[in-house]
């Protein structure tokens, strides 16, 4: 397995922002993932896990330690009846295509979300009133010592945009999903419908990291931010989308510090105007397995 020094993280995030990782690798199977964790232990390096780098802000000074990229590796998918075993690095569009082809329904709401199965499970990704956690049966994950553990659904503690996998103690290697039978034609039609809704409502051109803030209970973060006057607000090359106020775009050379400054202003304005505290949905690469 190739270990790269000083790899620019902006090459691996949808925001196209981020300084160098001291060490970087992309394991393609569980054995290589164990090898990477062993390297980190032997060299006393903090570890950060990266999927496809969506919903993530890497800092301008990068990451001192080892960044392990699962997106594109660990992507084996097997189907047994209504159950799909998907490697954590499986891309969500690939998963949806396989499910549709096999006539397995339930995950159509994920259409247009560009992450990995492991990342989606960790954050309980969702849209249009659907959440992947409803369909996750169990997850196979490695701890920092490379020991494989199986966590059943109750132990994953799914909530709104959260799960136990976010605590940074475990690395998802495989996600097992239990779906329901459906018509391949109807499944594909629903997928296309969700893709069209996303195209109409969300900015799809400039680099971004998806929704910046979680929706407060009973409210929409984008609507609050729009009413607070943030559409088009800008710090450096970081700009709030004029199409959806809960998205920040990188217009070219945005820095992490620009995004953070803009987020701070957005959060403060909503707090002052509506007495609502917005919680970030965007993850900042500071946590690690050590």
C-alpha positions as CSV (number, residue, x, y, z in Angstrom):
1,X,0.0,0.0,0.0
2,X,1.4,3.4,-1.0
3,X,1.9,6.0,1.7
4,X,2.1,9.5,0.4
5,X,3.8,12.5,2.2
6,X,2.3,16.0,2.2
7,X,-0.8,15.2,0.0
8,X,-3.0,18.3,-0.6
9,X,-6.3,17.6,1.0
10,X,-8.1,20.0,-1.3
11,X,-7.7,17.4,-4.0
12,X,-9.8,15.0,-1.9
13,X,-12.7,17.3,-0.7
14,X,-15.7,18.5,-2.6
15,X,-15.1,22.0,-1.2
16,X,-11.6,21.9,-2.9
17,X,-10.2,23.4,0.3
18,X,-7.5,22.0,2.6
19,X,-3.7,22.0,3.2
20,X,-1.4,19.0,3.2
21,X,-1.8,15.7,5.1
22,X,1.5,14.7,6.7
23,X,0.8,11.1,5.6
24,X,-1.9,9.9,3.2
25,X,-3.1,6.5,2.0
26,X,-6.1,4.9,0.3
27,X,-6.5,1.3,1.4
28,X,-8.5,-1.0,-0.9
29,X,-9.3,-3.7,1.5
30,X,-9.5,-4.4,5.3
31,X,-6.0,-5.9,5.4
32,X,-4.6,-2.6,4.0
33,X,-6.7,-0.6,6.4
34,X,-5.2,-2.6,9.3
35,X,-1.7,-2.0,7.8
36,X,-2.4,1.8,7.8
37,X,-3.6,1.7,11.4
38,X,-0.5,-0.3,12.4
39,X,1.7,2.3,10.7
40,X,-0.1,5.1,12.7
41,X,0.3,3.2,16.0
42,X,4.0,2.5,15.4
43,X,4.7,6.1,14.5
44,X,2.3,7.6,17.1
45,X,0.3,9.5,14.5
46,X,-3.2,10.8,14.9
47,X,-5.6,9.4,12.3
48,X,-8.3,11.1,10.3
49,X,-10.8,9.2,8.1
50,X,-11.8,10.5,4.7
51,X,-14.6,9.2,2.4
52,X,-15.2,11.2,-0.7
53,X,-14.6,14.4,1.3
54,X,-18.2,15.7,1.0
55,X,-19.7,17.5,4.0
56,X,-16.1,18.1,5.2
57,X,-13.9,21.1,5.7
58,X,-10.1,20.4,5.8
59,X,-8.2,23.2,7.5
60,X,-5.7,25.4,5.7
61,X,-2.7,24.0,7.6
62,X,-3.7,20.5,6.7
63,X,-3.5,17.5,9.1
64,X,-0.5,16.5,11.2
65,X,-0.8,12.7,11.2
66,X,-2.3,10.1,8.8
67,X,-5.3,10.6,6.6
68,X,-6.9,7.4,5.5
69,X,-9.1,7.7,2.4
70,X,-11.8,5.1,2.1
71,X,-13.6,6.6,-0.9
72,X,-13.0,4.4,-3.9
73,X,-11.5,1.6,-1.9
74,X,-13.3,-0.9,0.3
75,X,-16.1,-0.9,-2.3
76,X,-17.2,-4.5,-2.7
77,X,-20.9,-5.0,-2.8
78,X,-22.8,-8.3,-2.4
79,X,-26.6,-8.8,-2.5
80,X,-28.4,-11.6,-0.7
81,X,-32.1,-11.4,-1.0
82,X,-33.2,-8.1,0.5
83,X,-29.9,-7.6,2.2
84,X,-27.0,-5.6,0.7
85,X,-23.4,-5.8,2.1
86,X,-21.6,-2.7,1.0
87,X,-18.0,-1.8,1.6
88,X,-17.7,1.5,3.4
89,X,-16.0,3.1,0.4
90,X,-18.8,2.3,-1.9
91,X,-20.1,5.4,-3.6
92,X,-23.8,6.2,-2.9
93,X,-24.7,6.4,-6.7
94,X,-23.2,2.9,-7.2
95,X,-25.2,1.6,-4.2
96,X,-28.4,3.1,-5.6
97,X,-27.8,1.7,-9.0
98,X,-27.3,-1.8,-7.6
99,X,-30.4,-1.5,-5.4
100,X,-32.5,-0.4,-8.3
101,X,-31.3,-3.1,-10.6
102,X,-32.1,-5.7,-8.0
103,X,-35.5,-4.2,-7.3
104,X,-34.6,-3.2,-3.7
105,X,-36.4,-0.1,-2.5
106,X,-36.0,2.4,0.3
107,X,-32.8,4.4,-0.4
108,X,-34.0,6.5,-3.3
109,X,-33.9,9.7,-1.2
110,X,-30.1,9.5,-1.3
111,X,-30.1,10.3,-5.0
112,X,-27.7,13.1,-5.7
113,X,-25.8,12.8,-2.4
114,X,-22.1,12.3,-3.6
115,X,-20.6,10.6,-0.5
116,X,-19.8,7.0,0.5
117,X,-21.8,4.4,2.3
118,X,-19.6,4.5,5.3
119,X,-19.7,8.3,5.5
120,X,-23.5,8.2,5.0
121,X,-23.9,5.7,7.8
122,X,-21.7,7.7,10.2
123,X,-23.7,10.9,9.8
124,X,-27.0,9.1,9.2
125,X,-27.3,10.9,5.9
126,X,-30.8,11.8,4.7
127,X,-33.0,14.1,2.6
128,X,-36.7,14.5,1.9
129,X,-37.7,12.9,5.2
130,X,-35.6,9.8,4.7
131,X,-32.5,8.7,6.7
132,X,-30.1,5.8,5.8
133,X,-30.2,4.7,9.5
134,X,-33.7,3.3,9.0
135,X,-32.3,0.7,6.6
136,X,-28.9,-0.1,8.3
137,X,-29.0,-3.5,10.0
138,X,-25.4,-3.6,11.3
139,X,-21.9,-2.2,10.6
140,X,-18.6,-4.0,10.7
141,X,-15.9,-1.6,11.9
142,X,-12.3,-1.6,13.0
143,X,-11.1,0.0,16.2
144,X,-7.7,1.8,16.4
145,X,-5.9,-1.5,17.1
146,X,-7.3,-3.0,13.9
147,X,-9.7,-5.3,15.6
148,X,-12.9,-6.0,13.7
149,X,-16.2,-5.5,15.6
150,X,-19.8,-5.9,14.5
151,X,-22.3,-3.3,15.8
152,X,-26.0,-4.0,15.4
153,X,-28.5,-1.3,14.8
154,X,-29.4,-0.4,18.4
155,X,-25.7,0.1,19.2
156,X,-25.2,2.5,16.4
157,X,-27.5,5.0,18.1
158,X,-28.8,6.7,15.0
159,X,-30.3,10.2,15.4
160,X,-30.7,13.3,13.3
161,X,-27.4,13.5,11.4
162,X,-25.5,11.5,14.0
163,X,-24.5,8.0,15.0
164,X,-22.0,6.4,17.4
165,X,-19.6,6.2,14.4
166,X,-19.0,9.9,14.7
167,X,-17.3,9.6,18.0
168,X,-14.0,8.8,16.2
169,X,-13.3,5.5,18.0
170,X,-14.4,3.2,15.1
171,X,-13.8,3.1,11.4
172,X,-16.6,1.6,9.3
173,X,-15.4,-1.2,7.0
174,X,-18.8,-2.6,5.8
175,X,-22.4,-1.5,6.1
176,X,-25.2,-4.1,5.9
177,X,-28.6,-2.7,4.8
178,X,-31.9,-4.4,4.8
179,X,-34.3,-3.1,2.1
180,X,-37.7,-3.9,0.8
181,X,-38.8,-5.4,-2.5
182,X,-39.9,-3.1,-5.2
183,X,-40.3,-2.6,-8.9
184,X,-37.0,-1.6,-10.6
185,X,-38.9,0.8,-12.9
186,X,-40.6,2.6,-10.0
187,X,-37.4,2.8,-8.0
188,X,-35.5,4.4,-10.9
189,X,-38.4,6.8,-11.4
190,X,-38.2,7.9,-7.8
191,X,-34.4,8.3,-8.1
192,X,-34.9,10.5,-11.1
193,X,-37.5,12.5,-9.3
194,X,-35.3,13.2,-6.3
195,X,-32.4,14.2,-8.7
196,X,-34.7,16.7,-10.4
197,X,-35.8,18.2,-7.0
198,X,-32.1,18.5,-6.0
199,X,-31.3,20.2,-9.3
200,X,-34.1,22.7,-8.8
201,X,-33.4,23.5,-5.2
202,X,-29.6,23.2,-4.6
203,X,-26.5,24.7,-6.2
204,X,-24.7,22.1,-8.2
205,X,-22.0,24.1,-10.1
206,X,-19.3,25.6,-7.8
207,X,-17.5,23.4,-5.3
208,X,-19.3,23.1,-2.0
209,X,-19.8,20.7,0.9
210,X,-23.6,20.4,1.0
211,X,-25.7,21.7,3.8
212,X,-23.7,23.8,6.2
213,X,-26.1,23.7,9.2
214,X,-28.6,21.1,10.5
215,X,-32.2,22.0,10.3
216,X,-33.4,23.1,13.8
217,X,-36.5,21.2,15.0
218,X,-39.5,22.3,13.1
219,X,-37.6,24.8,11.0
220,X,-35.3,25.0,7.9
221,X,-31.8,26.4,8.3
222,X,-31.9,27.7,4.7
223,X,-35.1,29.7,5.3
224,X,-33.7,31.2,8.5
225,X,-30.5,32.2,6.8
226,X,-32.3,33.7,3.8
227,X,-34.5,35.8,6.1
228,X,-31.4,36.9,7.9
229,X,-30.2,38.3,4.6
230,X,-27.3,35.9,3.9
231,X,-27.9,34.9,0.2
232,X,-24.8,36.0,-1.6
233,X,-22.9,37.0,1.5
234,X,-19.2,36.6,1.0
235,X,-15.8,36.3,2.8
236,X,-12.9,36.0,0.4
237,X,-13.9,33.4,-2.2
238,X,-16.4,31.7,0.1
239,X,-19.9,32.8,-0.8
240,X,-23.3,31.8,0.4
241,X,-25.3,30.5,-2.5
242,X,-27.9,32.8,-4.0
243,X,-30.0,29.7,-4.7
244,X,-30.0,28.1,-1.3
245,X,-28.7,30.0,1.8
246,X,-27.6,26.9,3.6
247,X,-24.8,26.3,1.1
248,X,-21.4,27.9,0.9
249,X,-19.6,27.9,-2.4
250,X,-15.9,28.0,-3.2
251,X,-15.7,30.6,-6.0
252,X,-12.1,29.6,-6.7
253,X,-9.5,30.2,-4.0
254,X,-11.6,30.1,-0.8
255,X,-9.7,29.2,2.4
256,X,-11.0,27.2,5.4
257,X,-10.7,30.4,7.5
258,X,-13.0,32.2,5.1
259,X,-15.6,29.5,5.4
260,X,-15.4,29.5,9.2
261,X,-15.6,33.3,9.4
262,X,-18.7,33.2,7.2
263,X,-20.3,30.4,9.2
264,X,-19.7,32.3,12.4
265,X,-21.5,35.4,11.0
266,X,-24.4,33.3,9.7
267,X,-24.8,31.5,13.0
268,X,-24.6,34.8,15.0
269,X,-27.2,36.6,12.8
270,X,-29.7,33.8,13.1
271,X,-29.2,33.7,16.9
272,X,-29.8,37.4,17.2
273,X,-32.8,37.6,14.8
274,X,-34.6,34.4,15.7
275,X,-33.2,33.2,19.0
276,X,-32.3,29.9,17.3
277,X,-28.8,28.3,17.6
278,X,-27.8,26.6,14.4
279,X,-25.7,23.5,14.7
280,X,-23.1,22.7,12.0
281,X,-23.8,19.8,9.8
282,X,-20.4,20.4,8.1
283,X,-17.6,18.5,9.7
284,X,-14.2,20.1,10.3
285,X,-11.2,17.9,10.1
286,X,-9.9,18.3,13.7
287,X,-11.0,15.0,15.3
288,X,-8.9,12.0,15.0
289,X,-8.4,8.4,16.3
290,X,-5.2,8.5,18.4
